[in-house]
Amino acid sequence: MGTVRIAPSILAADFAALGSAITAAERGGADLIHVDVMDGHFVPNITIGPPVVRSIRRVTSVPLDVHLMIQDPDRYIEAFIEAGAAMVSAHVEVLPHLHRTLTYIKSLGARAGVAVNPSTPIGALQDVAELVDFVLVMSVNPGFGGQSFIPRSELRIREARRLLDGAGNDAPVEVDGGIDAHNVGRLVAAGAEIIVAGSAIFGAADPERATREMKAAALAGVAC
């Protein structure tokens, strides 16, 4: 396992003070900033587009991890990468030409990931297991922050890790949804290396301290 990375999700932040929230998370040791993009079609919520990503890029020194929860990701991938996305994940559920999309993301200079919903078999990624730069396992049904962790997701993290290992790919497994300092150690022990946390960080009174505590709890899982 490589180094565990913490990716605070701005979905749970106060958008009126987004810059200061991100800065606080960075001071706490955030390794990435996770940006949830929703279109009101693939998920029942609407969030942000490339202009906001471009603004965030100006106020942070860590890479932007852009998660496209949208119906037609191919149409917008280039715009998000031009705006500053270093990592881009799109959902297997909406990608009829998954290999082509991953290759396209890589050709534009970003890390290419595939996100998979709780009810979608991890095996759906079998044919691109050698190609992906990371796999994003959703541990809640996407669309809203503040949801409860789906317990079976821990097994799905292990399954994703086995799938990648079987393909000879050491790409990290990312997990997103319902993660806090109480369950993160187990998820890291199961094979997660990128931890997305929204409410647990930006919903806390002190996001800097919450980020630091999340990282410490995650690192404790490495030793398990």
C-alpha positions as a Markdown table, in Angstrom:
| # | Residue | x | y | z |
|---|---|---|---|---|
| 1 | Met | 0.0 | 0.0 | 0.0 |
| 2 | Gly | 1.2 | 3.5 | -0.8 |
| 3 | Thr | 0.7 | 6.6 | 1.2 |
| 4 | Val | -2.8 | 7.3 | 2.4 |
| 5 | Arg | -4.2 | 10.6 | 1.1 |
| 6 | Ile | -7.0 | 12.7 | 2.5 |
| 7 | Ala | -9.3 | 14.5 | 0.0 |
| 8 | Pro | -11.7 | 16.9 | 1.7 |
| 9 | Ser | -14.9 | 17.2 | -0.4 |
| 10 | Ile | -16.0 | 20.8 | -0.9 |
| 11 | Leu | -19.6 | 19.6 | -1.3 |
| 12 | Ala | -19.9 | 20.0 | 2.5 |
| 13 | Ala | -18.2 | 23.4 | 2.6 |
| 14 | Asp | -19.7 | 26.8 | 2.9 |
| 15 | Phe | -19.6 | 28.0 | -0.7 |
| 16 | Ala | -19.7 | 31.6 | 0.5 |
| 17 | Ala | -16.3 | 31.1 | 2.2 |
| 18 | Leu | -14.9 | 28.3 | 0.0 |
| 19 | Gly | -11.4 | 29.7 | -0.2 |
| 20 | Ser | -10.9 | 30.0 | 3.5 |
| 21 | Ala | -12.4 | 26.5 | 4.0 |
| 22 | Ile | -10.0 | 25.0 | 1.6 |
| 23 | Thr | -7.0 | 26.8 | 3.1 |
| 24 | Ala | -8.0 | 25.4 | 6.6 |
| 25 | Ala | -8.1 | 21.9 | 5.2 |
| 26 | Glu | -4.7 | 22.3 | 3.6 |
| 27 | Arg | -3.3 | 23.5 | 6.9 |
| 28 | Gly | -4.6 | 20.3 | 8.4 |
| 29 | Gly | -2.7 | 18.2 | 5.9 |
| 30 | Ala | -5.2 | 17.7 | 3.0 |
| 31 | Asp | -3.4 | 16.0 | 0.1 |
| 32 | Leu | -6.1 | 16.6 | -2.5 |
| 33 | Ile | -9.3 | 18.7 | -2.8 |
| 34 | His | -12.3 | 16.6 | -4.0 |
| 35 | Val | -14.7 | 18.4 | -6.2 |
| 36 | Asp | -18.1 | 16.8 | -6.8 |
| 37 | Val | -19.7 | 17.8 | -10.1 |
| 38 | Met | -23.5 | 17.0 | -10.3 |
| 39 | Asp | -25.8 | 17.7 | -13.2 |
| 40 | Gly | -29.3 | 17.0 | -11.8 |
| 41 | His | -29.7 | 14.1 | -14.2 |
| 42 | Phe | -27.3 | 11.3 | -13.2 |
| 43 | Val | -27.8 | 12.3 | -9.6 |
| 44 | Pro | -30.7 | 14.4 | -8.1 |
| 45 | Asn | -28.6 | 17.4 | -7.3 |
| 46 | Ile | -26.8 | 20.2 | -9.2 |
| 47 | Thr | -23.5 | 21.7 | -8.0 |
| 48 | Ile | -20.7 | 23.4 | -10.0 |
| 49 | Gly | -19.0 | 23.6 | -13.3 |
| 50 | Pro | -15.5 | 24.5 | -14.7 |
| 51 | Pro | -15.5 | 28.2 | -13.7 |
| 52 | Val | -15.6 | 27.2 | -10.0 |
| 53 | Val | -12.9 | 24.6 | -10.5 |
| 54 | Arg | -10.8 | 27.3 | -12.1 |
| 55 | Ser | -11.3 | 29.6 | -9.1 |
| 56 | Ile | -10.5 | 26.8 | -6.7 |
| 57 | Arg | -7.3 | 26.1 | -8.6 |
| 58 | Arg | -6.1 | 29.6 | -7.9 |
| 59 | Val | -6.5 | 29.3 | -4.1 |
| 60 | Thr | -5.0 | 25.9 | -3.5 |
| 61 | Ser | -1.6 | 24.3 | -3.8 |
| 62 | Val | -2.8 | 20.7 | -3.8 |
| 63 | Pro | -4.2 | 18.7 | -6.7 |
| 64 | Leu | -7.9 | 18.9 | -7.6 |
| 65 | Asp | -9.7 | 15.5 | -7.7 |
| 66 | Val | -12.8 | 16.1 | -9.9 |
| 67 | His | -15.6 | 13.6 | -9.6 |
| 68 | Leu | -18.0 | 13.8 | -12.5 |
| 69 | Met | -21.4 | 12.6 | -11.4 |
| 70 | Ile | -22.9 | 13.6 | -14.7 |
| 71 | Gln | -24.8 | 11.9 | -17.5 |
| 72 | Asp | -22.4 | 12.9 | -20.4 |
| 73 | Pro | -18.9 | 13.2 | -18.9 |
| 74 | Asp | -17.1 | 13.0 | -22.2 |
| 75 | Arg | -18.6 | 16.3 | -23.3 |
| 76 | Tyr | -17.0 | 18.2 | -20.3 |
| 77 | Ile | -13.8 | 16.4 | -19.5 |
| 78 | Glu | -11.6 | 18.7 | -21.5 |
| 79 | Ala | -13.1 | 21.8 | -19.9 |
| 80 | Phe | -12.5 | 20.5 | -16.4 |
| 81 | Ile | -8.9 | 19.6 | -17.1 |
| 82 | Glu | -8.3 | 23.0 | -18.6 |
| 83 | Ala | -9.8 | 24.5 | -15.5 |
| 84 | Gly | -7.3 | 22.7 | -13.3 |
| 85 | Ala | -8.4 | 19.2 | -12.6 |
| 86 | Ala | -5.4 | 16.9 | -12.0 |
| 87 | Met | -7.6 | 13.8 | -11.5 |
| 88 | Val | -10.9 | 13.1 | -13.2 |
| 89 | Ser | -13.3 | 10.2 | -12.4 |
| 90 | Ala | -16.4 | 9.4 | -14.3 |
| 91 | His | -19.0 | 6.7 | -13.6 |
| 92 | Val | -19.0 | 3.3 | -15.2 |
| 93 | Glu | -22.8 | 3.5 | -15.2 |
| 94 | Val | -22.9 | 6.2 | -17.9 |
| 95 | Leu | -19.9 | 5.3 | -20.0 |
| 96 | Pro | -20.6 | 3.0 | -22.9 |
| 97 | His | -17.0 | 3.4 | -24.2 |
| 98 | Leu | -15.1 | 3.2 | -20.9 |
| 99 | His | -11.7 | 2.4 | -22.4 |
| 100 | Arg | -12.0 | 5.4 | -24.8 |
| 101 | Thr | -13.0 | 7.8 | -22.0 |
| 102 | Leu | -10.1 | 6.8 | -19.8 |
| 103 | Thr | -7.6 | 7.1 | -22.7 |
| 104 | Tyr | -9.0 | 10.5 | -23.5 |
| 105 | Ile | -8.5 | 11.7 | -19.9 |
| 106 | Lys | -4.9 | 10.5 | -19.9 |
| 107 | Ser | -4.3 | 12.1 | -23.3 |
| 108 | Leu | -5.2 | 15.5 | -21.8 |
| 109 | Gly | -2.6 | 15.1 | -19.0 |
| 110 | Ala | -4.9 | 14.1 | -16.0 |
| 111 | Arg | -5.1 | 10.9 | -14.0 |
| 112 | Ala | -8.0 | 8.8 | -15.1 |
| 113 | Gly | -10.4 | 7.2 | -12.7 |
| 114 | Val | -13.6 | 5.2 | -12.8 |
| 115 | Ala | -16.3 | 5.6 | -10.1 |
| 116 | Val | -18.7 | 2.8 | -9.2 |
| 117 | Asn | -22.0 | 3.1 | -7.4 |
| 118 | Pro | -22.9 | 0.9 | -4.5 |
| 119 | Ser | -25.2 | -1.4 | -6.5 |
| 120 | Thr | -22.9 | -1.8 | -9.5 |
| 121 | Pro | -20.6 | -4.9 | -9.4 |
| 122 | Ile | -16.9 | -4.1 | -9.0 |
| 123 | Gly | -16.4 | -6.7 | -11.8 |
| 124 | Ala | -17.8 | -4.1 | -14.2 |
| 125 | Leu | -14.3 | -2.6 | -14.2 |
| 126 | Gln | -12.6 | -5.9 | -15.1 |
| 127 | Asp | -11.8 | -4.9 | -18.7 |
| 128 | Val | -10.1 | -1.6 | -17.8 |
| 129 | Ala | -8.4 | -2.8 | -14.6 |
| 130 | Glu | -5.0 | -2.4 | -16.3 |
| 131 | Leu | -5.7 | 1.0 | -17.6 |
| 132 | Val | -7.2 | 3.0 | -14.7 |
| 133 | Asp | -5.1 | 5.4 | -12.6 |
| 134 | Phe | -7.5 | 5.0 | -9.6 |
| 135 | Val | -10.9 | 3.4 | -8.8 |
| 136 | Leu | -13.4 | 5.4 | -6.8 |
| 137 | Val | -15.7 | 3.2 | -4.7 |
| 138 | Met | -18.9 | 5.0 | -3.7 |
| 139 | Ser | -19.8 | 4.1 | -0.1 |
| 140 | Val | -23.1 | 6.0 | -0.3 |
| 141 | Asn | -25.5 | 6.5 | -3.2 |
| 142 | Pro | -24.2 | 9.7 | -4.9 |
| 143 | Gly | -26.0 | 13.0 | -5.0 |
| 144 | Phe | -25.9 | 14.4 | -1.5 |
| 145 | Gly | -23.5 | 14.9 | 1.3 |
| 146 | Gly | -24.0 | 13.9 | 4.9 |
| 147 | Gln | -25.2 | 10.3 | 4.1 |
| 148 | Ser | -24.5 | 7.2 | 6.2 |
| 149 | Phe | -21.8 | 4.8 | 5.2 |
| 150 | Ile | -23.1 | 1.6 | 3.6 |
| 151 | Pro | -21.4 | -1.1 | 5.6 |
| 152 | Arg | -20.9 | -3.5 | 2.6 |
| 153 | Ser | -18.6 | -0.9 | 1.0 |
| 154 | Glu | -15.7 | -2.2 | 3.1 |
| 155 | Leu | -15.9 | -5.6 | 1.2 |
| 156 | Arg | -16.2 | -3.7 | -2.1 |
| 157 | Ile | -12.9 | -1.8 | -1.3 |
| 158 | Arg | -11.2 | -5.2 | -0.8 |
| 159 | Glu | -12.7 | -6.5 | -4.0 |
| 160 | Ala | -11.5 | -3.4 | -6.0 |
| 161 | Arg | -8.0 | -3.9 | -4.5 |
| 162 | Arg | -8.0 | -7.5 | -5.6 |
| 163 | Leu | -9.2 | -6.6 | -9.1 |
| 164 | Leu | -6.4 | -4.1 | -9.5 |
| 165 | Asp | -3.7 | -6.4 | -8.1 |
| 166 | Gly | -4.9 | -9.2 | -10.3 |
| 167 | Ala | -4.3 | -6.9 | -13.3 |
| 168 | Gly | -0.8 | -6.0 | -12.1 |
| 169 | Asn | -2.0 | -2.4 | -11.4 |
| 170 | Asp | -0.9 | -0.7 | -8.2 |
| 171 | Ala | -3.4 | 2.2 | -8.8 |
| 172 | Pro | -5.0 | 3.4 | -5.5 |
| 173 | Val | -8.6 | 2.7 | -4.4 |
| 174 | Glu | -10.5 | 5.8 | -3.4 |
| 175 | Val | -13.6 | 5.7 | -1.2 |
| 176 | Asp | -16.2 | 8.4 | -0.9 |
| 177 | Gly | -19.3 | 8.7 | 1.3 |
| 178 | Gly | -20.1 | 8.6 | 5.0 |
| 179 | Ile | -16.4 | 8.5 | 6.1 |
| 180 | Asp | -15.3 | 9.8 | 9.5 |
| 181 | Ala | -12.5 | 9.3 | 12.0 |
| 182 | His | -14.3 | 6.3 | 13.5 |
| 183 | Asn | -14.5 | 4.2 | 10.4 |
| 184 | Val | -11.6 | 5.4 | 8.2 |
| 185 | Gly | -9.0 | 3.1 | 9.8 |
| 186 | Arg | -11.0 | 0.0 | 8.8 |
| 187 | Leu | -11.3 | 1.3 | 5.2 |
| 188 | Val | -7.6 | 1.9 | 4.9 |
| 189 | Ala | -6.9 | -1.5 | 6.3 |
| 190 | Ala | -9.3 | -2.9 | 3.6 |
| 191 | Gly | -7.2 | -1.3 | 0.9 |
| 192 | Ala | -8.4 | 2.3 | 0.5 |
| 193 | Glu | -5.6 | 4.8 | -0.1 |
| 194 | Ile | -7.5 | 8.0 | -1.0 |
| 195 | Ile | -10.1 | 9.0 | 1.5 |
| 196 | Val | -12.8 | 11.5 | 0.6 |
| 197 | Ala | -14.5 | 13.2 | 3.5 |
| 198 | Gly | -17.0 | 16.1 | 3.4 |
| 199 | Ser | -19.2 | 16.6 | 6.4 |
| 200 | Ala | -16.6 | 15.1 | 8.8 |
| 201 | Ile | -14.2 | 17.9 | 7.8 |
| 202 | Phe | -16.1 | 20.9 | 6.5 |
| 203 | Gly | -19.1 | 20.2 | 8.8 |
| 204 | Ala | -16.8 | 20.4 | 11.8 |
| 205 | Ala | -16.2 | 23.5 | 13.9 |
| 206 | Asp | -12.5 | 23.4 | 13.0 |
| 207 | Pro | -11.9 | 21.9 | 9.6 |
| 208 | Glu | -8.1 | 22.2 | 10.0 |
| 209 | Arg | -8.2 | 20.1 | 13.2 |
| 210 | Ala | -10.8 | 17.7 | 11.6 |
| 211 | Thr | -8.5 | 17.1 | 8.6 |
| 212 | Arg | -5.5 | 16.4 | 10.9 |
| 213 | Glu | -7.5 | 14.0 | 13.0 |
| 214 | Met | -8.9 | 12.2 | 9.9 |
| 215 | Lys | -5.4 | 11.8 | 8.6 |
| 216 | Ala | -4.1 | 10.4 | 11.9 |
| 217 | Ala | -7.0 | 7.9 | 12.1 |
| 218 | Ala | -6.4 | 6.9 | 8.5 |
| 219 | Leu | -2.7 | 6.3 | 9.0 |
| 220 | Ala | -3.5 | 4.2 | 12.0 |
| 221 | Gly | -5.3 | 1.9 | 9.6 |
| 222 | Val | -2.1 | 1.4 | 7.6 |
| 223 | Ala | -0.6 | -0.6 | 10.5 |
| 224 | Cys | -3.6 | -2.9 | 10.7 |
